[in-house]
Amino acid sequence: YLKYLRRDFKGAVEALSRMSADAQLRPFLVGSRELLECLYLDAAGDRAGAAQACTGVLAGLEHDAVARPDEPWIQLGAARADAALGRKEEAVQLAQRAASMFPISTDAYDGPNCMIQQAEVLARTGEVERATAMLEQLLSIPSMVSPAWLRLDPAWDPLRGYGRFETLVRPQRSQPS
């Protein structure tokens, strides 16, 4: 994950491949090893590798989604893989469906976590305005989102250069007392 954050995407894929099958990927990452490989290959610009990995992720998640249709994390994993494959409509619909299972109005923990991933899918699919609006909302409530994290995480690269996003990530200067 640190390699990914440093934008050493190929190194992140290599490190992931060297990890044992039972290696703990949490608390920093939500998703399977296969999904991370899909996302890291996509970030590295390896379109063929990402297509193969993401298609494999979707095949596995289809089975899981049938078995557990009310599990938003399955839907979000599929949405993230669809987004990496350029399947905008499917990705956005799946992310919206998943986020609606844990609205922030009724779930103060999973709601924001679902919304973060929904915003990531929206950013990846070019829905810059919607993604930024969600991030603004997440910054206004207790959540894992911070301006520093938004500056650091490559998942938000599609939003870089967009004025509203740049305002969100601008370091705030403290006022002298």
N, C-alpha and C positions, 0 to 999 in steps of 0.2 A: 504494500500500500504506500509506503514511503517512496518507493521508486516511481510509482504512479504520480504521486503528488509532486515529485521533482521533474515530472514529464519525461522520465526514462521509461517509456511505455514498453519497449522491447525487453528491457531489464525486468520490468514488472511481470511480463509474460514468462520470462525465463525463471524468475524466482517462484512464481506460482507453480510452474511445472516441476520444480525441485521439491516442493513441499509434500509432506506425507499426506496420504489420503484422509487421515483423521486430524490433520492440523486445524486448529481453531482459528477461524477467520474473523471472529467477532472480538471486540465490540465495535470495531470501526466500519465494518462492511455489512451490507444487507444483500444477501444473494449467495448463490452457490458458487463453488469454484468454477464451474462451467460458465456461469453468467459473467463472472469476473474476467475470465479468459476472453469471452466475447467482447466485453467492454474495453479491455486493455488492447486487444488486437484492433478494434475499431479506432481507438485513440491513437494507436501507432500508425494508422493509415494503411494497414494490411487488409485491404478489402476482401481478398480471396479467403484469407484466414478467418477474418471476422464473419464473413458469410457462412463459412462452414461451421464455425463455433456457435454462432447465433442460431442457425438452423437447427443444430443439435439441441441447443437449450430449449427452443420452442417445441421440438418433438417431445422432450421429456416433460415440459411443463403442461402440454396438452393432456397427458395422462393424469398428472397431478390435479389439473383444473377440473377434470371430470370427477375425480374422487373427492375433491374438496372445493366445491364451487364458491363457498363463502370465505375463502382464504385470500385476503387482499394481497399478501406478499407474493403469491403465485402469479396473480394478475399483473402486479407491478414488475415482476421479473420478466414476464412475457412482453409487457409494454416497453421495457428498456431494450430487450433484444429486438423487438419490432422496430424501435426507433433507430437502432444501429444498422438495421437492414434497409432503412429508408421507407418503411411502411408507416407513413405518418398517420393516416386515418385509424388504422388498427391500434397503433401505439397510444394515440390520444384517447380513444374510446376505452381501452383497457385501463389506462391510468385513471381516467375519470371514474370508471366503475369501481375500481379499487379504493380510491380516495373517498367515495361516497359511503363505503362500508364503515369508515372510521372518521366521521366528520369532526372537525376540531371543536365544534360546539358541544359535543357529547363525550369526546375522548381527548383529554389533555395530553396524553402521551403518544398513543399510536396515531392520532389524528395529524399532528404536525409531522410525524415521521412519514406517513403516507403522502402528505402534501409536499414534502421535500422531494420525494421521488417523482411525484407527478410534475413538479416544476422542472425537474431534470429532464423528463421526457419532453415536456413542452419546449424547453431550451434546445434540446437535440433536434427537434422536428421543425425548428424555425418559428415557433410561437413565442417570440421574444417578449412582446407586451404582456401576454398572459403569464409567462414564467416570472417576469419581473414583478408583476402585481402580487403573485403568490409569495415571492421572496420578501416583498415589503410587508405583507401580512405576517409572515413567519418571524420577521425581525421585530414585530410589534408585540409578540406574545412569547411566553416561555417556550423555547424550542432549541434544537441543536444548531441552528443557523446563527452565524455571526458574520460581520463584515470581513473579518480576517479569514475565516474559512472560505467565504465566497471568493476572496482574492486568490487563495491558494489552490483550491480544487479545480482541476482541469475540466470537470463536468460543466463548469459554468463558462468555459471559453466561448461558446456560441453567443453569449451575451456581452462579451467584452466589446467596448466601443459604443455600446448603446447608452445614451445619456442617463436614463433613469437608473440603469444598473450601475453605471460608474458612480453616480451619486450615492448609491447604497454602499458601495465598497470603499469609498473614500475614507481614509483614516480621519477620525474626529479629533480635533485638538481640544484638550481640556481648557476650560476657562480659568484664569488665575483667580484665586479667592481673595 
